[in-house]
Amino acid sequence: MNEKDYLKDISEIKDIMNRSTRFISLSGLSGILAGTYALLGAFIAYKLLEDVNYNFDYSTEILKTNYTILGSLKNSLIGLALIVAFLSAITGYVLTKKKAKKNNENIWTPASRQLISSFAIPMITGGVFIFLLIERGIYGIAAPAALIFYGLALINASKYTLSQVRFLGVLEILLGLLALVFFGNGLLFWILGFGILHIIYGALMYFKIERN
């Protein structure tokens, strides 16, 4: 056996080890579509906010308006966010399953289960935190908190999947912190974090990995 064969064997062993500890069939195309859903959702949210006569107290970002209108607006925005999240999750599952099948990889592995649980814990915590903020009428921190908790979830899950996910998580956290610095521009940073970053990340993964 020559040196080239040894290198090939080492590469194959490394690939097997990666597959046993990491779920590497995440779909870049699903990232592009998730970003697109987020942009559409942000546009609808902007139109909903635009149609309501509201004023912000920027010291606390507590919405001051008619309580009937406020309740309706709050329910619409929460429903919109849930629809975007649902569409992103379903799209991610379908495309990831398709990619896993193409790679002859089982989608339900110890690595994928670890990935989901590591991602879910910060996301569920963040979701409850944001819901409690909204229930108390504190809206301005919701978008920064969503970006920060999402970034933490990505970083926490990145050890069980592609290393690029960790970098995306760091960027999401930075955007969340910037959203706190530039208070009152939550929707803009939401667009950047959940829309633009997802599309860029998904496109890079698709053209770098999936098309090869």
Backbone bond lengths (Angstrom), bond angles and torsions (degrees), N, CA, C in turn:
res aa  C-N    CA-C-N  psi(-1)  N-CA   C-N-CA  omega(-1)  CA-C   N-CA-C  phi
1 M - - - 1.473 - - 1.536 109.40 -
2 N 1.331 116.66 124.72 1.460 119.82 -178.20 1.526 111.40 -88.14
3 E 1.334 113.99 179.15 1.468 120.22 -176.01 1.522 111.64 -62.61
4 K 1.326 117.30 -35.76 1.455 121.27 -179.11 1.523 110.74 -64.38
5 D 1.336 116.34 -38.40 1.462 120.01 178.18 1.523 111.55 -67.05
6 Y 1.350 116.23 -39.69 1.458 120.11 177.56 1.527 110.81 -60.45
7 L 1.338 115.81 -45.11 1.456 120.54 179.94 1.528 111.61 -62.67
8 K 1.326 115.66 -37.55 1.459 120.19 178.29 1.517 110.75 -65.62
9 D 1.352 116.05 -43.17 1.458 120.33 179.08 1.531 111.39 -63.41
10 I 1.322 115.82 -42.00 1.465 120.45 178.97 1.524 110.73 -62.53
11 S 1.340 115.64 -40.94 1.460 120.56 179.03 1.523 110.91 -63.64
12 E 1.339 116.94 -40.81 1.456 121.07 179.73 1.526 111.45 -67.49
13 I 1.343 116.44 -40.47 1.465 120.92 177.95 1.523 110.36 -63.22
14 K 1.332 115.34 -43.16 1.461 120.14 178.66 1.516 110.50 -61.68
15 D 1.336 117.20 -40.85 1.460 121.37 179.86 1.522 110.91 -64.16
16 I 1.338 116.35 -41.36 1.462 120.47 179.10 1.525 110.81 -64.34
17 M 1.335 116.60 -41.18 1.463 120.67 179.00 1.520 111.50 -65.24
18 N 1.329 116.40 -40.33 1.466 120.27 177.99 1.525 111.36 -62.71
19 R 1.335 116.07 -41.39 1.453 120.37 -179.06 1.524 111.86 -68.04
20 S 1.333 117.10 -29.28 1.462 120.54 -179.13 1.523 112.24 -78.95
21 T 1.322 117.36 -24.82 1.470 120.88 -176.63 1.530 112.91 -112.45
22 R 1.328 117.56 -15.44 1.462 120.92 -178.33 1.520 110.25 -131.93
23 F 1.336 115.50 142.03 1.457 120.59 173.80 1.517 107.43 -95.97
24 I 1.329 116.45 108.84 1.461 120.67 -169.78 1.534 113.28 -109.01
25 S 1.328 116.80 14.14 1.465 119.61 -177.69 1.524 113.25 -99.94
26 L 1.327 117.11 22.31 1.469 118.97 175.10 1.524 109.84 -61.33
27 S 1.313 116.29 139.34 1.464 121.12 -175.48 1.523 111.98 -91.47
28 G 1.323 116.36 125.02 1.455 120.94 175.13 1.517 111.65 -67.17
29 L 1.336 115.94 -34.67 1.465 120.32 179.50 1.522 110.91 -62.87
30 S 1.335 117.07 -35.01 1.464 119.76 178.24 1.524 110.79 -65.39
31 G 1.335 117.21 -32.31 1.460 120.91 176.01 1.521 111.34 -65.36
32 I 1.337 115.99 -41.02 1.468 120.61 177.95 1.526 110.33 -61.99
33 L 1.337 116.13 -45.41 1.463 119.99 -178.65 1.528 111.47 -68.86
34 A 1.342 116.85 -38.18 1.471 119.72 177.62 1.525 110.17 -61.51
35 G 1.324 116.69 -40.86 1.457 120.79 176.95 1.521 111.84 -63.97
36 T 1.315 115.94 -38.25 1.468 120.76 178.15 1.526 110.79 -65.50
37 Y 1.349 116.26 -43.45 1.466 119.73 177.06 1.528 110.54 -59.51
38 A 1.339 115.97 -41.87 1.469 120.69 -179.24 1.525 111.28 -63.30
39 L 1.327 116.93 -40.32 1.470 120.40 178.45 1.524 110.93 -64.80
40 L 1.328 116.75 -43.13 1.464 120.05 178.02 1.527 110.89 -64.13
41 G 1.337 115.97 -41.60 1.455 120.31 178.23 1.520 111.81 -63.45
42 A 1.328 116.40 -39.85 1.469 120.77 179.37 1.530 110.67 -65.76
43 F 1.319 116.62 -37.24 1.465 120.30 178.29 1.528 110.43 -64.63
44 I 1.322 116.38 -44.06 1.468 120.38 178.54 1.524 110.39 -64.11
45 A 1.355 116.36 -41.52 1.471 120.58 178.56 1.524 110.53 -61.58
46 Y 1.321 116.12 -41.10 1.466 120.53 179.01 1.531 110.59 -61.37
47 K 1.334 116.42 -42.42 1.458 120.03 -179.80 1.529 111.00 -67.29
48 L 1.337 116.54 -36.97 1.467 119.73 177.61 1.525 110.84 -63.88
49 L 1.328 115.92 -43.98 1.463 120.36 179.43 1.530 111.40 -67.53
50 E 1.322 114.64 -35.69 1.470 119.97 -178.61 1.517 111.07 -66.95
51 D 1.331 116.11 -31.63 1.461 120.63 -176.66 1.531 112.93 -79.99
52 V 1.329 116.22 -9.03 1.466 120.22 -177.66 1.521 109.38 -105.62
53 N 1.315 116.46 134.59 1.465 120.96 177.45 1.532 107.63 -82.09
54 Y 1.332 116.95 99.09 1.454 119.94 -175.82 1.523 110.77 -131.85
55 N 1.308 114.44 158.41 1.457 121.94 175.67 1.525 108.95 -131.78
56 F 1.319 115.83 142.00 1.458 120.41 -179.56 1.524 110.51 -107.29
57 D 1.328 114.87 137.37 1.457 120.94 166.25 1.525 104.91 -92.67
58 Y 1.337 118.11 101.71 1.455 121.34 -170.62 1.530 113.91 -72.04
59 S 1.333 117.61 -8.48 1.459 118.71 174.99 1.524 111.03 -72.27
60 T 1.334 116.33 -29.01 1.472 120.76 179.45 1.517 111.67 -128.72
61 E 1.329 116.74 -10.85 1.468 122.61 -175.47 1.525 110.83 55.80
62 I 1.317 116.45 41.92 1.459 120.67 175.37 1.530 108.35 -92.89
63 L 1.298 115.71 125.43 1.460 120.76 -177.18 1.526 110.54 -72.53
64 K 1.329 115.98 128.60 1.453 120.81 179.12 1.527 108.67 -113.42
65 T 1.279 117.44 110.31 1.453 121.01 179.52 1.525 108.49 -164.44
66 N 1.282 117.10 -177.27 1.446 122.13 175.72 1.531 110.09 -60.89
67 Y 1.344 117.28 132.26 1.459 119.90 -173.25 1.528 112.79 -65.72
68 T 1.322 117.21 -30.36 1.466 119.86 176.95 1.521 110.57 -66.19
69 I 1.345 114.73 -45.22 1.465 120.08 177.75 1.526 110.11 -64.44
70 L 1.330 116.01 -41.61 1.461 120.69 -179.52 1.521 111.52 -60.38
71 G 1.345 116.20 -45.32 1.459 119.78 -179.73 1.518 112.02 -62.42
72 S 1.331 115.99 -42.07 1.463 120.55 179.24 1.525 111.31 -65.44
73 L 1.346 116.23 -43.23 1.453 120.99 179.66 1.531 110.93 -64.08
74 K 1.335 115.25 -43.91 1.465 120.13 179.94 1.520 110.88 -59.80
75 N 1.337 116.81 -46.09 1.460 121.00 -179.79 1.527 111.45 -64.28
76 S 1.327 116.14 -37.87 1.473 120.16 179.39 1.517 111.41 -65.38
77 L 1.335 116.58 -43.38 1.463 120.79 -178.90 1.522 111.51 -68.17
78 I 1.339 116.60 -40.94 1.469 120.12 177.66 1.526 109.73 -64.15
79 G 1.338 116.36 -45.08 1.464 120.18 178.52 1.514 111.98 -60.69
80 L 1.330 116.46 -41.21 1.462 121.60 178.85 1.528 111.04 -62.59
81 A 1.341 116.27 -44.64 1.468 120.52 179.21 1.525 110.83 -62.36
82 L 1.331 117.05 -40.29 1.473 120.87 -179.92 1.526 110.85 -66.92
83 I 1.333 117.06 -38.39 1.471 120.64 178.15 1.527 110.28 -63.52
84 V 1.343 116.81 -45.79 1.465 121.18 178.67 1.530 110.59 -60.09
85 A 1.348 115.47 -45.24 1.460 119.94 179.88 1.530 111.59 -63.65
86 F 1.339 116.46 -40.92 1.465 121.31 179.94 1.524 111.14 -64.56
87 L 1.334 116.38 -47.53 1.465 120.23 179.64 1.527 110.86 -61.65
88 S 1.331 117.16 -40.66 1.467 121.23 179.41 1.521 110.97 -64.19
89 A 1.351 115.79 -42.59 1.468 120.20 -178.77 1.528 111.28 -66.51
90 I 1.332 116.87 -44.58 1.471 120.48 -179.86 1.522 110.65 -64.89
91 T 1.335 116.54 -44.39 1.467 120.64 178.42 1.519 110.75 -61.72
92 G 1.337 116.73 -44.09 1.451 121.00 178.91 1.508 112.09 -60.71
93 Y 1.334 116.26 -42.74 1.471 120.55 -179.71 1.530 111.55 -64.58
94 V 1.341 115.95 -48.23 1.474 119.97 -177.08 1.530 111.18 -62.91
95 L 1.334 117.38 -47.66 1.462 120.63 -177.08 1.528 112.01 -71.72
96 T 1.334 116.83 -35.27 1.462 119.87 177.48 1.523 110.46 -68.25
97 K 1.317 116.73 -40.32 1.465 120.43 176.77 1.527 111.03 -61.94
98 K 1.335 115.69 -40.87 1.467 120.50 178.25 1.526 111.14 -63.76
99 K 1.345 116.03 -42.02 1.464 119.90 179.46 1.522 111.13 -68.09
100 A 1.338 117.12 -39.25 1.460 120.90 178.93 1.520 111.04 -63.38
101 K 1.331 116.15 -39.93 1.467 120.52 178.02 1.523 110.75 -63.81
102 K 1.331 116.11 -40.15 1.460 121.29 178.42 1.525 111.18 -63.86
103 N 1.341 116.41 -34.87 1.469 121.36 179.98 1.519 112.85 -88.93
104 N 1.356 115.98 7.19 1.472 121.01 -177.18 1.528 111.56 56.77
105 E 1.326 115.42 41.92 1.454 121.49 -178.88 1.519 109.21 -120.35
106 N 1.319 116.06 136.51 1.460 121.73 176.87 1.528 108.80 -75.05
107 I 1.337 116.33 131.46 1.459 118.84 -177.35 1.528 111.97 -72.70
108 W 1.349 117.67 -27.91 1.469 120.97 179.06 1.513 109.38 -101.96
109 T 1.310 115.72 93.50 1.462 123.44 179.49 1.530 108.47 -124.76
110 P 1.341 117.78 166.71 1.472 118.59 174.98 1.528 112.25 -54.52
111 A 1.341 116.55 -37.51 1.464 120.53 -180.00 1.530 111.36 -66.29
112 S 1.338 117.28 -43.20 1.467 119.75 -179.07 1.524 110.96 -68.69
113 R 1.326 117.23 -35.01 1.470 119.90 177.02 1.528 110.82 -67.21
114 Q 1.328 116.10 -40.64 1.465 119.73 175.59 1.520 110.84 -63.92
115 L 1.326 116.02 -39.01 1.467 121.55 177.97 1.528 110.72 -58.99
116 I 1.325 116.20 -48.36 1.466 120.72 -177.47 1.522 111.19 -65.11
117 S 1.343 116.97 -45.48 1.466 119.46 -178.32 1.523 111.44 -66.70
118 S 1.330 117.17 -38.95 1.466 120.53 179.32 1.517 111.42 -66.44
119 F 1.327 116.51 -34.13 1.463 121.47 178.28 1.521 111.25 -76.08
120 A 1.332 116.43 -38.68 1.462 121.09 -171.71 1.524 113.13 -69.27
121 I 1.331 117.32 -37.63 1.470 119.68 -174.24 1.535 112.24 -60.11
122 P 1.353 119.49 -52.71 1.478 118.51 176.90 1.527 112.71 -65.15
123 M 1.346 117.49 -34.64 1.462 120.06 -177.99 1.524 111.74 -68.43
124 I 1.328 117.28 -42.60 1.460 120.27 179.01 1.531 110.00 -66.33
125 T 1.332 116.05 -42.54 1.462 120.31 176.68 1.525 110.74 -58.63
126 G 1.331 115.86 -46.76 1.460 120.72 178.71 1.517 112.38 -63.34
127 G 1.336 116.46 -39.41 1.455 120.28 179.46 1.524 112.34 -62.50
128 V 1.332 116.21 -43.36 1.465 120.51 177.80 1.529 110.25 -65.29
129 F 1.332 116.58 -42.49 1.459 121.77 179.67 1.536 110.80 -59.88
130 I 1.320 116.58 -46.83 1.461 121.33 -179.28 1.524 111.13 -66.54
131 F 1.344 116.68 -39.75 1.466 120.26 178.10 1.526 110.80 -60.43
132 L 1.326 117.10 -42.07 1.462 121.07 179.03 1.530 111.24 -66.01
133 L 1.340 116.64 -37.14 1.461 119.79 175.64 1.525 111.10 -60.86
134 I 1.316 115.55 -47.61 1.469 120.71 -177.76 1.524 110.60 -64.54
135 E 1.341 116.84 -39.58 1.457 120.54 179.34 1.529 111.36 -61.52
136 R 1.316 117.04 -27.87 1.458 121.40 179.10 1.524 112.29 -93.70
137 G 1.331 116.29 7.45 1.454 120.59 176.56 1.510 114.51 77.79
138 I 1.326 117.39 15.74 1.467 120.96 179.11 1.524 107.67 -99.89
139 Y 1.314 116.57 99.62 1.455 121.39 -171.91 1.525 113.44 -97.57
140 G 1.313 117.16 -29.96 1.457 120.01 -172.32 1.512 114.64 -65.42
141 I 1.346 117.70 -26.48 1.466 120.39 -178.43 1.529 111.21 -86.94
142 A 1.331 117.21 -11.93 1.464 120.56 -174.44 1.530 112.49 -60.69
143 A 1.334 117.55 -49.05 1.463 120.50 -178.43 1.536 111.90 -65.44
144 P 1.355 119.70 -47.80 1.468 119.22 175.87 1.526 112.54 -57.99
145 A 1.352 116.58 -42.07 1.465 120.21 -179.71 1.526 110.78 -63.99
146 A 1.329 117.24 -39.86 1.464 120.71 179.04 1.528 110.81 -61.00
147 L 1.325 116.74 -44.05 1.464 121.06 179.55 1.532 111.41 -65.40
148 I 1.326 116.65 -42.81 1.469 120.51 -177.50 1.523 110.97 -67.44
149 F 1.331 117.41 -47.64 1.467 119.56 179.95 1.524 111.44 -66.11
150 Y 1.333 116.83 -36.08 1.466 120.16 177.39 1.529 110.42 -64.73
151 G 1.328 116.06 -42.57 1.460 119.99 177.25 1.517 111.79 -61.95
152 L 1.338 117.04 -42.47 1.464 120.81 177.40 1.528 111.27 -62.20
153 A 1.345 116.06 -38.97 1.462 120.38 178.47 1.525 111.10 -63.98
154 L 1.330 116.73 -41.88 1.465 120.63 178.87 1.529 111.21 -64.02
155 I 1.319 116.65 -44.33 1.465 120.26 179.70 1.519 110.39 -63.98
156 N 1.328 116.19 -41.75 1.459 120.58 -179.68 1.522 112.19 -64.04
157 A 1.346 116.18 -34.69 1.464 120.94 -178.42 1.529 113.27 -87.17
158 S 1.335 117.07 -15.27 1.471 120.51 -171.41 1.529 113.34 -64.03
159 K 1.331 118.10 -24.55 1.471 119.65 -179.05 1.518 111.94 -71.18
160 Y 1.333 116.62 -9.50 1.460 119.95 179.05 1.527 112.12 -111.60
161 T 1.337 116.72 11.13 1.461 119.14 179.67 1.532 109.61 -151.03
162 L 1.313 117.19 -154.97 1.458 121.88 -177.26 1.518 111.42 -62.67
163 S 1.315 117.08 138.77 1.468 121.63 -177.34 1.529 112.01 -64.62
164 Q 1.335 116.63 -24.73 1.460 120.26 -179.74 1.538 112.13 -63.94
165 V 1.326 116.65 -23.16 1.461 120.62 179.81 1.527 110.30 -63.21
166 R 1.335 116.62 -35.58 1.465 120.50 178.70 1.529 110.85 -62.54
167 F 1.324 116.57 -42.11 1.463 121.00 179.46 1.524 110.56 -63.57
168 L 1.323 116.38 -40.58 1.467 120.45 177.03 1.525 110.07 -61.75
169 G 1.339 116.48 -41.24 1.458 120.53 178.66 1.515 112.87 -61.20
170 V 1.332 116.30 -41.53 1.466 120.84 178.87 1.532 110.04 -61.85
171 L 1.321 116.71 -43.45 1.471 120.57 179.35 1.525 111.53 -63.81
172 E 1.340 116.90 -38.61 1.466 120.35 179.09 1.533 110.26 -63.50
173 I 1.331 117.14 -42.34 1.463 120.94 179.13 1.533 110.54 -63.66
174 L 1.326 116.45 -43.69 1.464 120.16 178.67 1.524 111.42 -60.15
175 L 1.328 116.37 -41.73 1.468 119.57 177.69 1.524 110.98 -64.60
176 G 1.332 116.86 -38.39 1.455 120.28 177.58 1.520 111.86 -62.29
177 L 1.326 116.88 -41.95 1.466 120.87 178.15 1.529 110.97 -67.56
178 L 1.326 116.59 -38.81 1.460 119.84 176.82 1.529 111.19 -64.62
179 A 1.337 115.79 -34.02 1.461 119.59 178.34 1.523 110.89 -64.29
180 L 1.328 117.14 -29.29 1.463 120.66 175.41 1.525 111.40 -76.03
181 V 1.342 115.22 -35.25 1.473 119.30 177.85 1.527 110.04 -66.57
182 F 1.327 115.78 -47.39 1.472 120.91 179.02 1.527 108.62 -97.61
183 F 1.322 114.16 66.87 1.464 121.55 -172.80 1.520 111.71 -60.88
184 G 1.325 115.69 141.00 1.453 120.80 179.61 1.514 113.78 96.30
185 N 1.344 117.11 0.76 1.469 121.85 179.11 1.524 111.13 -117.99
186 G 1.338 115.05 34.94 1.461 120.38 -175.76 1.515 114.00 -58.06
187 L 1.335 116.72 -41.25 1.462 120.02 -178.12 1.525 111.24 -64.39
188 L 1.331 116.93 -37.96 1.468 121.23 178.01 1.525 110.53 -62.25
189 F 1.334 117.35 -45.75 1.456 120.02 -178.94 1.527 111.38 -71.83
190 W 1.325 116.41 -29.57 1.463 120.87 173.00 1.530 109.54 -60.72
191 I 1.334 115.83 -45.01 1.468 120.98 178.41 1.531 110.58 -60.83
192 L 1.336 116.17 -45.42 1.465 120.38 -179.50 1.531 111.82 -64.28
193 G 1.342 116.12 -44.17 1.459 120.11 -174.61 1.512 114.08 -77.03
194 F 1.322 116.59 -53.40 1.460 120.41 -175.44 1.526 112.99 -87.01
195 G 1.327 116.38 -20.80 1.460 119.79 179.79 1.513 113.24 -98.78
196 I 1.338 116.48 -73.53 1.465 121.50 -173.05 1.524 112.65 -62.32
197 L 1.340 117.10 -47.88 1.471 119.73 -178.97 1.521 112.14 -60.92
198 H 1.326 116.99 -40.80 1.459 120.33 178.63 1.522 111.32 -62.43
199 I 1.314 115.60 -43.23 1.473 119.42 -178.99 1.529 110.42 -65.00
200 I 1.335 117.07 -43.91 1.465 120.69 179.07 1.526 110.95 -63.56
201 Y 1.342 116.09 -47.80 1.466 120.70 179.51 1.528 110.49 -60.29
202 G 1.343 116.35 -48.58 1.462 120.10 -178.91 1.516 112.28 -60.94
203 A 1.336 116.68 -40.97 1.465 120.57 179.64 1.530 111.11 -65.04
204 L 1.338 116.72 -42.68 1.467 120.24 179.05 1.520 111.05 -62.41
205 M 1.331 116.72 -43.82 1.465 120.47 179.94 1.531 111.01 -66.81
206 Y 1.323 115.76 -39.03 1.466 119.28 -178.31 1.516 111.53 -65.78
207 F 1.325 116.81 -48.59 1.462 119.93 -176.58 1.534 112.99 -77.82
208 K 1.328 116.90 -26.03 1.452 120.56 -179.17 1.522 113.14 -83.45
209 I 1.345 116.26 -37.38 1.468 120.48 -172.69 1.523 112.88 -114.31
210 E 1.325 117.50 -52.60 1.463 120.35 -169.61 1.518 113.88 -72.30
211 R 1.317 117.73 -29.09 1.463 119.84 -178.31 1.527 112.62 -85.03
212 N 1.341 116.53 -9.73 1.471 120.06 179.98 1.520 110.75 -81.93
